[in-house]
Amino acid sequence: MPLVFLIGFMGSGKTTLGKKLAHKLNVPFIDIDEQVVSQHQVASISELIAANGIDFFRQAESEVLKSLVMEAAVVSTGGGTPCYFDNLEWMKGRGEVVFLKVDEGVIFSRLKTTNLAERPLLKDLDEEGLKSFIHEKLEERLPYYNQAHIIFEPVKEKIEELVLKIQAS
């Protein structure tokens, strides 16, 4: 079983689905954001960004990603991870990259019910601002996301189908 990297927009289910997928594949689950928080001894990504800026976070995220030495695991990346540095190519060269494709409406409905203060890029947005942000960022990131080995639509497909796709690759 290779490394499986889950990419996709925030709110697409990378962490939730990732934990279930890791269980089904009987491999560890790794959340890049959790690893960054742990490594930098902060309470949250928001705290890290507030103290050091978004560029520092993107660099830290890339370093944590590239420090992975496991041979088999499900890795939940940040929504922007594949869009910076050579992260996407690095992931593609070391495992299976799975894009969790979820439409804007579903992302909006999921994100508006979360604590936006915990999401640095969303913390100052009202509903209209959130809709605009999702639309603009998703359009910007889709060219990266669509380069994944596997495109999986968690709202329409069952996790068992994803397991089969990964095992077949």
mmCIF file of the C-alpha atoms, coordinates in Angstrom:
data_MODEL
# 
_entry.id   MODEL 
# 
loop_
_atom_site.group_PDB 
_atom_site.id 
_atom_site.type_symbol 
_atom_site.label_atom_id 
_atom_site.label_alt_id 
_atom_site.label_comp_id 
_atom_site.label_asym_id 
_atom_site.label_entity_id 
_atom_site.label_seq_id 
_atom_site.pdbx_PDB_ins_code 
_atom_site.Cartn_x 
_atom_site.Cartn_y 
_atom_site.Cartn_z 
_atom_site.occupancy 
_atom_site.B_iso_or_equiv 
_atom_site.pdbx_formal_charge 
_atom_site.auth_seq_id 
_atom_site.auth_comp_id 
_atom_site.auth_asym_id 
_atom_site.auth_atom_id 
_atom_site.pdbx_PDB_model_num 
ATOM 1   C CA . MET A 1 1   ? 0.000   0.000  0.000   1.00 0.00 ? 1   MET A CA 1 
ATOM 2   C CA . PRO A 1 2   ? 1.512   3.349  -1.003  1.00 0.00 ? 2   PRO A CA 1 
ATOM 3   C CA . LEU A 1 3   ? 1.266   6.693  0.707   1.00 0.00 ? 3   LEU A CA 1 
ATOM 4   C CA . VAL A 1 4   ? -2.116  8.233  -0.099  1.00 0.00 ? 4   VAL A CA 1 
ATOM 5   C CA . PHE A 1 5   ? -2.236  12.033 -0.120  1.00 0.00 ? 5   PHE A CA 1 
ATOM 6   C CA . LEU A 1 6   ? -5.671  13.623 0.159   1.00 0.00 ? 6   LEU A CA 1 
ATOM 7   C CA . ILE A 1 7   ? -5.951  17.045 -1.451  1.00 0.00 ? 7   ILE A CA 1 
ATOM 8   C CA . GLY A 1 8   ? -8.921  19.335 -1.884  1.00 0.00 ? 8   GLY A CA 1 
ATOM 9   C CA . PHE A 1 9   ? -10.497 22.525 -0.657  1.00 0.00 ? 9   PHE A CA 1 
ATOM 10  C CA . MET A 1 10  ? -11.054 23.170 3.043   1.00 0.00 ? 10  MET A CA 1 
ATOM 11  C CA . GLY A 1 11  ? -14.311 21.560 4.049   1.00 0.00 ? 11  GLY A CA 1 
ATOM 12  C CA . SER A 1 12  ? -14.014 18.808 1.432   1.00 0.00 ? 12  SER A CA 1 
ATOM 13  C CA . GLY A 1 13  ? -13.584 16.154 4.109   1.00 0.00 ? 13  GLY A CA 1 
ATOM 14  C CA . LYS A 1 14  ? -9.864  15.410 3.969   1.00 0.00 ? 14  LYS A CA 1 
ATOM 15  C CA . THR A 1 15  ? -9.542  14.794 7.707   1.00 0.00 ? 15  THR A CA 1 
ATOM 16  C CA . THR A 1 16  ? -12.883 13.066 8.268   1.00 0.00 ? 16  THR A CA 1 
ATOM 17  C CA . LEU A 1 17  ? -12.650 10.829 5.204   1.00 0.00 ? 17  LEU A CA 1 
ATOM 18  C CA . GLY A 1 18  ? -8.908  10.398 5.721   1.00 0.00 ? 18  GLY A CA 1 
ATOM 19  C CA . LYS A 1 19  ? -9.374  8.802  9.135   1.00 0.00 ? 19  LYS A CA 1 
ATOM 20  C CA . LYS A 1 20  ? -11.985 6.388  7.748   1.00 0.00 ? 20  LYS A CA 1 
ATOM 21  C CA . LEU A 1 21  ? -9.817  5.573  4.730   1.00 0.00 ? 21  LEU A CA 1 
ATOM 22  C CA . ALA A 1 22  ? -6.753  4.907  6.889   1.00 0.00 ? 22  ALA A CA 1 
ATOM 23  C CA . HIS A 1 23  ? -8.833  2.542  9.021   1.00 0.00 ? 23  HIS A CA 1 
ATOM 24  C CA . LYS A 1 24  ? -10.105 0.671  5.951   1.00 0.00 ? 24  LYS A CA 1 
ATOM 25  C CA . LEU A 1 25  ? -6.586  0.415  4.493   1.00 0.00 ? 25  LEU A CA 1 
ATOM 26  C CA . ASN A 1 26  ? -5.149  -0.491 7.908   1.00 0.00 ? 26  ASN A CA 1 
ATOM 27  C CA . VAL A 1 27  ? -2.484  2.233  7.744   1.00 0.00 ? 27  VAL A CA 1 
ATOM 28  C CA . PRO A 1 28  ? -1.711  5.262  9.959   1.00 0.00 ? 28  PRO A CA 1 
ATOM 29  C CA . PHE A 1 29  ? -3.467  8.599  9.428   1.00 0.00 ? 29  PHE A CA 1 
ATOM 30  C CA . ILE A 1 30  ? -1.399  11.781 9.340   1.00 0.00 ? 30  ILE A CA 1 
ATOM 31  C CA . ASP A 1 31  ? -2.814  15.305 9.332   1.00 0.00 ? 31  ASP A CA 1 
ATOM 32  C CA . ILE A 1 32  ? -0.230  17.790 8.029   1.00 0.00 ? 32  ILE A CA 1 
ATOM 33  C CA . ASP A 1 33  ? -1.835  20.697 9.934   1.00 0.00 ? 33  ASP A CA 1 
ATOM 34  C CA . GLU A 1 34  ? -1.643  18.737 13.206  1.00 0.00 ? 34  GLU A CA 1 
ATOM 35  C CA . GLN A 1 35  ? 2.008   17.944 12.504  1.00 0.00 ? 35  GLN A CA 1 
ATOM 36  C CA . VAL A 1 36  ? 2.818   21.625 11.858  1.00 0.00 ? 36  VAL A CA 1 
ATOM 37  C CA . VAL A 1 37  ? 1.049   22.657 15.090  1.00 0.00 ? 37  VAL A CA 1 
ATOM 38  C CA . SER A 1 38  ? 2.936   20.003 17.055  1.00 0.00 ? 38  SER A CA 1 
ATOM 39  C CA . GLN A 1 39  ? 6.316   20.795 15.527  1.00 0.00 ? 39  GLN A CA 1 
ATOM 40  C CA . HIS A 1 40  ? 5.993   24.539 16.161  1.00 0.00 ? 40  HIS A CA 1 
ATOM 41  C CA . GLN A 1 41  ? 4.446   24.060 19.616  1.00 0.00 ? 41  GLN A CA 1 
ATOM 42  C CA . VAL A 1 42  ? 1.467   26.333 19.005  1.00 0.00 ? 42  VAL A CA 1 
ATOM 43  C CA . ALA A 1 43  ? -2.204  25.824 19.827  1.00 0.00 ? 43  ALA A CA 1 
ATOM 44  C CA . SER A 1 44  ? -3.410  26.166 16.239  1.00 0.00 ? 44  SER A CA 1 
ATOM 45  C CA . ILE A 1 45  ? -2.550  27.045 12.663  1.00 0.00 ? 45  ILE A CA 1 
ATOM 46  C CA . SER A 1 46  ? -4.287  30.382 13.309  1.00 0.00 ? 46  SER A CA 1 
ATOM 47  C CA . GLU A 1 47  ? -1.855  31.130 16.118  1.00 0.00 ? 47  GLU A CA 1 
ATOM 48  C CA . LEU A 1 48  ? 1.136   30.185 13.955  1.00 0.00 ? 48  LEU A CA 1 
ATOM 49  C CA . ILE A 1 49  ? -0.030  32.402 11.081  1.00 0.00 ? 49  ILE A CA 1 
ATOM 50  C CA . ALA A 1 50  ? -0.858  35.309 13.401  1.00 0.00 ? 50  ALA A CA 1 
ATOM 51  C CA . ALA A 1 51  ? 2.635   35.153 14.885  1.00 0.00 ? 51  ALA A CA 1 
ATOM 52  C CA . ASN A 1 52  ? 4.666   34.406 11.752  1.00 0.00 ? 52  ASN A CA 1 
ATOM 53  C CA . GLY A 1 53  ? 2.554   35.065 8.656   1.00 0.00 ? 53  GLY A CA 1 
ATOM 54  C CA . ILE A 1 54  ? 1.074   32.880 5.930   1.00 0.00 ? 54  ILE A CA 1 
ATOM 55  C CA . ASP A 1 55  ? 4.369   32.487 4.036   1.00 0.00 ? 55  ASP A CA 1 
ATOM 56  C CA . PHE A 1 56  ? 6.017   31.026 7.138   1.00 0.00 ? 56  PHE A CA 1 
ATOM 57  C CA . PHE A 1 57  ? 3.113   28.599 7.481   1.00 0.00 ? 57  PHE A CA 1 
ATOM 58  C CA . ARG A 1 58  ? 3.320   27.507 3.825   1.00 0.00 ? 58  ARG A CA 1 
ATOM 59  C CA . GLN A 1 59  ? 7.049   26.837 4.252   1.00 0.00 ? 59  GLN A CA 1 
ATOM 60  C CA . ALA A 1 60  ? 6.476   24.906 7.498   1.00 0.00 ? 60  ALA A CA 1 
ATOM 61  C CA . GLU A 1 61  ? 3.700   22.896 5.838   1.00 0.00 ? 61  GLU A CA 1 
ATOM 62  C CA . SER A 1 62  ? 5.990   21.976 2.934   1.00 0.00 ? 62  SER A CA 1 
ATOM 63  C CA . GLU A 1 63  ? 8.804   20.978 5.291   1.00 0.00 ? 63  GLU A CA 1 
ATOM 64  C CA . VAL A 1 64  ? 6.511   18.742 7.351   1.00 0.00 ? 64  VAL A CA 1 
ATOM 65  C CA . LEU A 1 65  ? 5.124   17.134 4.199   1.00 0.00 ? 65  LEU A CA 1 
ATOM 66  C CA . LYS A 1 66  ? 8.581   16.385 2.829   1.00 0.00 ? 66  LYS A CA 1 
ATOM 67  C CA . SER A 1 67  ? 9.805   15.038 6.162   1.00 0.00 ? 67  SER A CA 1 
ATOM 68  C CA . LEU A 1 68  ? 7.381   12.097 5.972   1.00 0.00 ? 68  LEU A CA 1 
ATOM 69  C CA . VAL A 1 69  ? 9.366   8.872  5.947   1.00 0.00 ? 69  VAL A CA 1 
ATOM 70  C CA . MET A 1 70  ? 6.512   6.389  6.212   1.00 0.00 ? 70  MET A CA 1 
ATOM 71  C CA . GLU A 1 71  ? 5.964   3.907  3.435   1.00 0.00 ? 71  GLU A CA 1 
ATOM 72  C CA . ALA A 1 72  ? 2.218   3.538  3.953   1.00 0.00 ? 72  ALA A CA 1 
ATOM 73  C CA . ALA A 1 73  ? -0.204  6.067  5.407   1.00 0.00 ? 73  ALA A CA 1 
ATOM 74  C CA . VAL A 1 74  ? -3.136  8.294  4.531   1.00 0.00 ? 74  VAL A CA 1 
ATOM 75  C CA . VAL A 1 75  ? -2.015  11.914 4.642   1.00 0.00 ? 75  VAL A CA 1 
ATOM 76  C CA . SER A 1 76  ? -4.484  14.793 4.929   1.00 0.00 ? 76  SER A CA 1 
ATOM 77  C CA . THR A 1 77  ? -2.942  17.934 3.452   1.00 0.00 ? 77  THR A CA 1 
ATOM 78  C CA . GLY A 1 78  ? -3.990  21.544 3.837   1.00 0.00 ? 78  GLY A CA 1 
ATOM 79  C CA . GLY A 1 79  ? -6.250  22.964 1.136   1.00 0.00 ? 79  GLY A CA 1 
ATOM 80  C CA . GLY A 1 80  ? -3.397  25.008 -0.319  1.00 0.00 ? 80  GLY A CA 1 
ATOM 81  C CA . THR A 1 81  ? -0.606  22.457 0.121   1.00 0.00 ? 81  THR A CA 1 
ATOM 82  C CA . PRO A 1 82  ? -0.520  21.224 -3.503  1.00 0.00 ? 82  PRO A CA 1 
ATOM 83  C CA . CYS A 1 83  ? -0.464  24.807 -4.812  1.00 0.00 ? 83  CYS A CA 1 
ATOM 84  C CA . TYR A 1 84  ? 2.849   25.868 -3.274  1.00 0.00 ? 84  TYR A CA 1 
ATOM 85  C CA . PHE A 1 85  ? 6.475   25.101 -4.019  1.00 0.00 ? 85  PHE A CA 1 
ATOM 86  C CA . ASP A 1 86  ? 6.875   21.677 -5.640  1.00 0.00 ? 86  ASP A CA 1 
ATOM 87  C CA . ASN A 1 87  ? 4.562   19.977 -3.121  1.00 0.00 ? 87  ASN A CA 1 
ATOM 88  C CA . LEU A 1 88  ? 2.212   18.462 -5.706  1.00 0.00 ? 88  LEU A CA 1 
ATOM 89  C CA . GLU A 1 89  ? 5.018   16.952 -7.790  1.00 0.00 ? 89  GLU A CA 1 
ATOM 90  C CA . TRP A 1 90  ? 6.665   15.684 -4.604  1.00 0.00 ? 90  TRP A CA 1 
ATOM 91  C CA . MET A 1 91  ? 3.446   13.954 -3.530  1.00 0.00 ? 91  MET A CA 1 
ATOM 92  C CA . LYS A 1 92  ? 2.809   12.524 -7.002  1.00 0.00 ? 92  LYS A CA 1 
ATOM 93  C CA . GLY A 1 93  ? 6.288   11.034 -6.998  1.00 0.00 ? 93  GLY A CA 1 
ATOM 94  C CA . ARG A 1 94  ? 5.848   9.316  -3.644  1.00 0.00 ? 94  ARG A CA 1 
ATOM 95  C CA . GLY A 1 95  ? 2.329   7.963  -3.619  1.00 0.00 ? 95  GLY A CA 1 
ATOM 96  C CA . GLU A 1 96  ? -1.216  8.240  -4.824  1.00 0.00 ? 96  GLU A CA 1 
ATOM 97  C CA . VAL A 1 97  ? -2.733  11.722 -4.827  1.00 0.00 ? 97  VAL A CA 1 
ATOM 98  C CA . VAL A 1 98  ? -6.505  11.771 -4.354  1.00 0.00 ? 98  VAL A CA 1 
ATOM 99  C CA . PHE A 1 99  ? -8.524  14.939 -5.011  1.00 0.00 ? 99  PHE A CA 1 
ATOM 100 C CA . LEU A 1 100 ? -11.677 15.073 -2.910  1.00 0.00 ? 100 LEU A CA 1 
ATOM 101 C CA . LYS A 1 101 ? -13.905 16.918 -5.340  1.00 0.00 ? 101 LYS A CA 1 
ATOM 102 C CA . VAL A 1 102 ? -16.789 18.678 -3.624  1.00 0.00 ? 102 VAL A CA 1 
ATOM 103 C CA . ASP A 1 103 ? -18.861 21.456 -5.198  1.00 0.00 ? 103 ASP A CA 1 
ATOM 104 C CA . GLU A 1 104 ? -18.937 25.041 -3.949  1.00 0.00 ? 104 GLU A CA 1 
ATOM 105 C CA . GLY A 1 105 ? -22.407 24.773 -2.408  1.00 0.00 ? 105 GLY A CA 1 
ATOM 106 C CA . VAL A 1 106 ? -21.457 21.803 -0.241  1.00 0.00 ? 106 VAL A CA 1 
ATOM 107 C CA . ILE A 1 107 ? -18.201 23.465 0.802   1.00 0.00 ? 107 ILE A CA 1 
ATOM 108 C CA . PHE A 1 108 ? -20.084 26.646 1.715   1.00 0.00 ? 108 PHE A CA 1 
ATOM 109 C CA . SER A 1 109 ? -22.698 24.801 3.761   1.00 0.00 ? 109 SER A CA 1 
ATOM 110 C CA . ARG A 1 110 ? -19.975 22.892 5.632   1.00 0.00 ? 110 ARG A CA 1 
ATOM 111 C CA . LEU A 1 111 ? -17.733 25.889 6.277   1.00 0.00 ? 111 LEU A CA 1 
ATOM 112 C CA . LYS A 1 112 ? -20.461 28.273 7.399   1.00 0.00 ? 112 LYS A CA 1 
ATOM 113 C CA . THR A 1 113 ? -21.301 25.909 10.260  1.00 0.00 ? 113 THR A CA 1 
ATOM 114 C CA . THR A 1 114 ? -17.684 25.663 11.477  1.00 0.00 ? 114 THR A CA 1 
ATOM 115 C CA . ASN A 1 115 ? -15.842 28.103 13.688  1.00 0.00 ? 115 ASN A CA 1 
ATOM 116 C CA . LEU A 1 116 ? -14.439 30.437 11.028  1.00 0.00 ? 116 LEU A CA 1 
ATOM 117 C CA . ALA A 1 117 ? -12.135 32.024 13.615  1.00 0.00 ? 117 ALA A CA 1 
ATOM 118 C CA . GLU A 1 118 ? -10.178 28.742 13.571  1.00 0.00 ? 118 GLU A CA 1 
ATOM 119 C CA . ARG A 1 119 ? -9.588  29.121 9.832   1.00 0.00 ? 119 ARG A CA 1 
ATOM 120 C CA . PRO A 1 120 ? -7.160  31.993 9.266   1.00 0.00 ? 120 PRO A CA 1 
ATOM 121 C CA . LEU A 1 121 ? -8.190  32.659 5.670   1.00 0.00 ? 121 LEU A CA 1 
ATOM 122 C CA . LEU A 1 122 ? -11.886 32.855 6.614   1.00 0.00 ? 122 LEU A CA 1 
ATOM 123 C CA . LYS A 1 123 ? -11.948 34.501 10.025  1.00 0.00 ? 123 LYS A CA 1 
ATOM 124 C CA . ASP A 1 124 ? -13.101 37.963 8.901   1.00 0.00 ? 124 ASP A CA 1 
ATOM 125 C CA . LEU A 1 125 ? -15.646 36.906 6.258   1.00 0.00 ? 125 LEU A CA 1 
ATOM 126 C CA . ASP A 1 126 ? -19.427 37.218 6.321   1.00 0.00 ? 126 ASP A CA 1 
ATOM 127 C CA . GLU A 1 127 ? -21.588 34.783 4.295   1.00 0.00 ? 127 GLU A CA 1 
ATOM 128 C CA . GLU A 1 128 ? -21.210 36.687 1.012   1.00 0.00 ? 128 GLU A CA 1 
ATOM 129 C CA . GLY A 1 129 ? -17.481 37.057 1.577   1.00 0.00 ? 129 GLY A CA 1 
ATOM 130 C CA . LEU A 1 130 ? -17.242 33.336 2.296   1.00 0.00 ? 130 LEU A CA 1 
ATOM 131 C CA . LYS A 1 131 ? -19.080 32.469 -0.931  1.00 0.00 ? 131 LYS A CA 1 
ATOM 132 C CA . SER A 1 132 ? -16.787 34.760 -2.932  1.00 0.00 ? 132 SER A CA 1 
ATOM 133 C CA . PHE A 1 133 ? -13.667 33.394 -1.255  1.00 0.00 ? 133 PHE A CA 1 
ATOM 134 C CA . ILE A 1 134 ? -14.673 29.783 -1.954  1.00 0.00 ? 134 ILE A CA 1 
ATOM 135 C CA . HIS A 1 135 ? -15.465 30.561 -5.597  1.00 0.00 ? 135 HIS A CA 1 
ATOM 136 C CA . GLU A 1 136 ? -12.243 32.487 -6.254  1.00 0.00 ? 136 GLU A CA 1 
ATOM 137 C CA . LYS A 1 137 ? -9.872  30.164 -4.374  1.00 0.00 ? 137 LYS A CA 1 
ATOM 138 C CA . LEU A 1 138 ? -11.449 27.024 -5.796  1.00 0.00 ? 138 LEU A CA 1 
ATOM 139 C CA . GLU A 1 139 ? -11.057 28.348 -9.350  1.00 0.00 ? 139 GLU A CA 1 
ATOM 140 C CA . GLU A 1 140 ? -7.436  29.206 -8.573  1.00 0.00 ? 140 GLU A CA 1 
ATOM 141 C CA . ARG A 1 141 ? -6.682  25.798 -7.064  1.00 0.00 ? 141 ARG A CA 1 
ATOM 142 C CA . LEU A 1 142 ? -8.582  23.488 -9.437  1.00 0.00 ? 142 LEU A CA 1 
ATOM 143 C CA . PRO A 1 143 ? -5.714  23.301 -11.965 1.00 0.00 ? 143 PRO A CA 1 
ATOM 144 C CA . TYR A 1 144 ? -3.578  21.826 -9.180  1.00 0.00 ? 144 TYR A CA 1 
ATOM 145 C CA . TYR A 1 145 ? -6.263  19.603 -7.685  1.00 0.00 ? 145 TYR A CA 1 
ATOM 146 C CA . ASN A 1 146 ? -7.183  18.165 -11.093 1.00 0.00 ? 146 ASN A CA 1 
ATOM 147 C CA . GLN A 1 147 ? -3.650  16.798 -11.519 1.00 0.00 ? 147 GLN A CA 1 
ATOM 148 C CA . ALA A 1 148 ? -4.340  14.151 -8.855  1.00 0.00 ? 148 ALA A CA 1 
ATOM 149 C CA . HIS A 1 149 ? -4.026  10.486 -9.773  1.00 0.00 ? 149 HIS A CA 1 
ATOM 150 C CA . ILE A 1 150 ? -7.565  9.843  -8.548  1.00 0.00 ? 150 ILE A CA 1 
ATOM 151 C CA . ILE A 1 151 ? -10.522 12.214 -8.461  1.00 0.00 ? 151 ILE A CA 1 
ATOM 152 C CA . PHE A 1 152 ? -13.054 11.128 -5.867  1.00 0.00 ? 152 PHE A CA 1 
ATOM 153 C CA . GLU A 1 153 ? -16.418 12.739 -5.178  1.00 0.00 ? 153 GLU A CA 1 
ATOM 154 C CA . PRO A 1 154 ? -17.216 11.869 -1.542  1.00 0.00 ? 154 PRO A CA 1 
ATOM 155 C CA . VAL A 1 155 ? -20.754 13.235 -1.769  1.00 0.00 ? 155 VAL A CA 1 
ATOM 156 C CA . LYS A 1 156 ? -21.573 10.910 -4.693  1.00 0.00 ? 156 LYS A CA 1 
ATOM 157 C CA . GLU A 1 157 ? -19.254 7.914  -4.186  1.00 0.00 ? 157 GLU A CA 1 
ATOM 158 C CA . LYS A 1 158 ? -18.729 5.439  -1.368  1.00 0.00 ? 158 LYS A CA 1 
ATOM 159 C CA . ILE A 1 159 ? -15.417 5.142  0.454   1.00 0.00 ? 159 ILE A CA 1 
ATOM 160 C CA . GLU A 1 160 ? -15.245 1.488  -0.621  1.00 0.00 ? 160 GLU A CA 1 
ATOM 161 C CA . GLU A 1 161 ? -15.032 2.697  -4.228  1.00 0.00 ? 161 GLU A CA 1 
ATOM 162 C CA . LEU A 1 162 ? -12.049 4.844  -3.302  1.00 0.00 ? 162 LEU A CA 1 
ATOM 163 C CA . VAL A 1 163 ? -10.376 1.891  -1.579  1.00 0.00 ? 163 VAL A CA 1 
ATOM 164 C CA . LEU A 1 164 ? -10.766 -0.133 -4.786  1.00 0.00 ? 164 LEU A CA 1 
ATOM 165 C CA . LYS A 1 165 ? -9.364  2.703  -6.920  1.00 0.00 ? 165 LYS A CA 1 
ATOM 166 C CA . ILE A 1 166 ? -6.328  3.011  -4.655  1.00 0.00 ? 166 ILE A CA 1 
ATOM 167 C CA . GLN A 1 167 ? -5.736  -0.739 -4.583  1.00 0.00 ? 167 GLN A CA 1 
ATOM 168 C CA . ALA A 1 168 ? -6.009  -0.905 -8.379  1.00 0.00 ? 168 ALA A CA 1 
ATOM 169 C CA . SER A 1 169 ? -3.418  1.814  -8.946  1.00 0.00 ? 169 SER A CA 1 
# 
